Amino acid sequence: MWDAIVNAMVKLFNGLHQFIVGLGVPAEREGLSYILAILIFTVIIRLLILPLNIKSTKSNARMQEIQPEMKKLQAKYKNDPQKLQLETSKLMKENNVSMFGGCLPTLLPLPILFALYRVFYSITPTPGADLSFLWINNVFAPSGFNMTGIILAILAALSTYIPSLLLSKSMPSPEEGGMNMSTMNIMMSGMMGFMSINFQPILVFYWIAGGVIQLIQTYFLNYLPAMKKQKAKEAAALASKPNKTTITTKKKKK
């Protein structure tokens, strides 16, 4: 099954590369043509998982809405974990909330990353072709602990951390003792930065491009709606407060 997936991805990527070359990119500039192919490949993958991102956003929004009910259940069945689990599952099912639906779009790019790791090692560039891109001498040769590798590692870490940071800002602040999302974001970003040192640069470009696309999606699907909702709440709270000028005027009349 895994080999079939890798073979399908090899065919897709090679087809995209031939398409790029057919558009007029010089055949000997394989570094540039392969990078353009991986960028298009990343866009295709992200478009395919976009419905999952939208579903995840809706699921997370419903999860936030039922938080008061979940807290009531936790207080009511604090001494009966089995009953608490049963009632929580029932509440989530009634509100069409999935426990894992919010995590799937975040985790899905990882197996694709490892599949691409095999894909790129199975590709044989044309002997003597120019495999450079920007400051990178060879997009298929792992950079290691040098300036090229360090720059790619920093970009990989930032492209992981910034979308996660934006997502955490669009969610309610966790209560004391809850999960520390900031620590998890830093750990995940550091892990990706460290792993990228041993990855081929073209594979790191896939991850960076995916991070940029994820950042855009997070802004429009999560952050922007959350900020609009927050402003609406603040406006409603402000409108419900008594007007000090009106109160003062009434007191003077008395």
Disulfide bonds with the S-S distance in Angstrom:
none
